Amino acid sequence: MKIVLIFLLMSLSLVAHASIEGWVTKDEKIVPNSDAMKIINGFGGWLVVTPDSDWEAKWNTAPETIPHFSVAKNVSYGETLTILTFYINPKANASGELDVLCDIKVTRPNGSSSANSKGVQCAAGKLQGNPRNVRLASAVIKYIGEEGDPPGEWIVEVTVTDKVRGTAIPLKAYFNLHKKLTIK
């Protein structure tokens, strides 16, 4: 039911060499862009839809601890998902401040919108630490499959914008909502 994502952070370096742009593995190989993970103009974004209820405890660990998350692909009614957006290498302005916005859209299988927010502040303030550190955007979204929700493929789209750099990254993930199968 759930595909375990060894969260690529297992193979991605939390701190990469400054000369390397993009998401990279521990051995500094560049990870190619995909719908859910991209690098544009040196700024990176990554969208994860997870069923893990303990995602926050997994994330809030020592920097040398690499968290592991499950990725939601098939979800039953009543299950809770969390939409997480990560980013790397935001550019700071002359005062050392960063400004990252998120546009968040969740589309039901029938094409109607479940959520549609634009310009959500996802990160602001002084840039702390190495810009190449993986950071979690402050916009964390919960989803619960309710009985009235249409079954089928749901589309999650997040555009992460580094306003200082002038770069927007469109990210996309999918999950299928279905009735829980009962075995007799």
C-alpha positions as CSV (number, residue, x, y, z in Angstrom):
1,M,0.0,0.0,0.0
2,K,2.8,2.4,0.8
3,I,6.0,2.6,-1.1
4,V,8.8,3.2,1.3
5,L,11.0,6.1,0.2
6,I,14.4,5.9,1.7
7,F,13.7,9.6,1.4
8,L,16.7,10.0,-0.9
9,L,18.2,11.9,2.0
10,M,19.8,8.5,2.8
11,S,21.7,9.0,-0.4
12,L,21.6,12.8,-0.6
13,S,24.1,14.8,1.2
14,L,22.6,17.3,3.7
15,V,25.5,19.5,3.1
16,A,27.0,19.4,-0.4
17,H,30.1,21.1,-1.7
18,A,29.2,24.7,-2.7
19,S,30.5,24.2,-6.2
20,I,27.9,21.5,-6.9
21,E,24.4,22.8,-7.9
22,G,21.4,20.7,-7.3
23,W,20.3,17.6,-5.4
24,V,23.3,15.3,-5.1
25,T,24.0,11.8,-3.7
26,K,26.5,11.2,-1.0
27,D,29.1,10.5,-3.7
28,E,28.3,13.9,-5.3
29,K,26.3,12.5,-8.3
30,I,23.6,14.9,-9.4
31,V,20.1,13.6,-9.1
32,P,18.1,14.3,-12.3
33,N,15.0,16.5,-12.1
34,S,11.7,14.8,-11.7
35,D,8.1,16.0,-11.1
36,A,8.6,16.0,-7.4
37,M,12.3,17.1,-7.2
38,K,13.9,19.8,-9.2
39,I,16.8,22.3,-9.3
40,I,16.4,25.5,-11.3
41,N,18.9,28.3,-11.4
42,G,20.8,26.8,-8.4
43,F,17.6,26.7,-6.2
44,G,16.1,23.3,-5.4
45,G,12.7,22.1,-4.4
46,W,11.3,18.7,-3.3
47,L,7.7,17.6,-2.7
48,V,6.9,14.6,-0.5
49,V,3.4,13.3,0.3
50,T,3.7,11.0,3.3
51,P,1.3,8.9,5.4
52,D,3.8,8.9,8.3
53,S,2.1,10.3,11.4
54,D,5.5,10.6,13.1
55,W,7.0,12.7,10.2
56,E,7.8,15.6,12.6
57,A,9.7,13.5,15.1
58,K,11.6,12.0,12.2
59,W,12.5,15.4,10.8
60,N,13.4,17.0,14.2
61,T,16.6,15.0,14.8
62,A,20.3,15.9,14.9
63,P,21.7,17.1,11.6
64,E,23.7,13.9,11.1
65,T,20.6,11.7,11.4
66,I,18.9,11.1,8.1
67,P,15.1,10.8,8.3
68,H,13.2,8.1,6.4
69,F,9.6,8.8,5.2
70,S,7.1,6.7,3.4
71,V,5.6,8.1,0.3
72,A,1.8,7.9,-0.2
73,K,0.8,6.3,-3.5
74,N,-2.5,4.5,-2.6
75,V,-4.5,5.8,0.3
76,S,-7.7,4.6,1.8
77,Y,-10.6,6.7,3.1
78,G,-9.9,7.8,6.7
79,E,-6.1,7.9,6.3
80,T,-4.1,11.0,7.0
81,L,-1.4,12.4,4.7
82,T,1.1,15.2,5.2
83,I,2.4,17.3,2.3
84,L,6.0,18.4,2.9
85,T,8.0,20.7,0.8
86,F,11.8,20.9,1.1
87,Y,14.2,23.3,-0.5
88,I,17.9,23.9,-0.8
89,N,20.2,26.8,-1.7
90,P,17.9,29.8,-1.2
91,K,19.6,33.1,-2.0
92,A,19.9,35.8,0.7
93,N,19.6,39.5,0.0
94,A,22.3,42.0,0.9
95,S,21.0,42.0,4.5
96,G,21.3,38.1,4.7
97,E,17.5,37.6,4.6
98,L,15.8,35.0,2.5
99,D,12.2,35.1,1.1
100,V,10.6,31.9,-0.1
101,L,7.0,31.6,-1.1
102,C,4.8,28.6,-1.9
103,D,1.8,28.3,-4.2
104,I,-0.1,25.2,-3.1
105,K,-2.8,23.4,-5.1
106,V,-4.5,20.1,-4.5
107,T,-6.8,18.9,-7.3
108,R,-9.5,16.2,-6.9
109,P,-9.9,13.4,-9.5
110,N,-13.0,15.2,-10.9
111,G,-10.8,18.3,-11.6
112,S,-12.2,20.5,-8.8
113,S,-9.9,22.2,-6.3
114,S,-9.5,20.9,-2.8
115,A,-6.9,23.6,-1.9
116,N,-5.6,26.5,-3.8
117,S,-3.4,29.0,-2.0
118,K,-1.0,31.4,-3.6
119,G,1.9,33.4,-2.1
120,V,2.1,31.5,1.2
121,Q,5.2,32.5,3.2
122,C,7.3,29.3,3.4
123,A,10.5,30.8,4.7
124,A,11.7,34.3,5.7
125,G,14.3,35.9,7.9
126,K,18.1,35.5,8.3
127,L,19.6,32.6,6.4
128,Q,21.2,30.4,9.1
129,G,23.9,27.8,8.2
130,N,25.0,26.5,4.9
131,P,22.5,27.4,2.1
132,R,23.0,23.9,0.8
133,N,21.4,22.4,3.9
134,V,18.0,20.7,3.2
135,R,15.3,22.9,4.8
136,L,11.6,22.2,5.4
137,A,9.1,24.9,4.2
138,S,6.9,26.2,7.0
139,A,3.7,25.4,4.9
140,V,2.9,21.8,6.0
141,I,-0.5,20.5,4.9
142,K,-2.6,17.7,6.3
143,Y,-5.1,15.8,4.2
144,I,-7.6,13.2,5.4
145,G,-9.5,11.1,2.9
146,E,-13.1,11.7,3.8
147,E,-16.1,9.6,2.7
148,G,-17.4,12.4,0.4
149,D,-14.1,12.8,-1.4
150,P,-14.1,11.4,-5.0
151,P,-11.9,8.3,-5.4
152,G,-9.1,8.3,-7.9
153,E,-5.9,10.2,-8.6
154,W,-5.4,13.4,-6.6
155,I,-2.7,15.8,-7.8
156,V,-0.6,17.9,-5.4
157,E,1.2,20.9,-6.9
158,V,3.5,23.2,-5.1
159,T,5.5,26.0,-6.7
160,V,8.4,27.1,-4.5
161,T,9.6,30.6,-5.3
162,D,12.9,32.1,-4.1
163,K,11.9,35.8,-4.4
164,V,15.5,37.0,-3.9
165,R,16.8,34.8,-6.7
166,G,13.8,35.3,-8.9
167,T,13.3,31.6,-9.4
168,A,10.1,29.5,-9.2
169,I,10.1,25.7,-9.1
170,P,6.9,23.8,-10.0
171,L,6.7,20.5,-8.2
172,K,4.0,17.8,-8.6
173,A,3.1,14.6,-6.7
174,Y,0.1,12.2,-7.0
175,F,-1.8,9.8,-4.8
176,N,-4.8,7.5,-5.4
177,L,-7.7,7.6,-3.0
178,H,-9.7,4.4,-2.7
179,K,-12.0,2.4,-0.4
180,K,-10.2,0.1,2.0
181,L,-10.3,-3.4,0.7
182,T,-11.6,-5.9,3.2
183,I,-10.6,-9.6,3.0
184,K,-13.3,-12.1,4.0
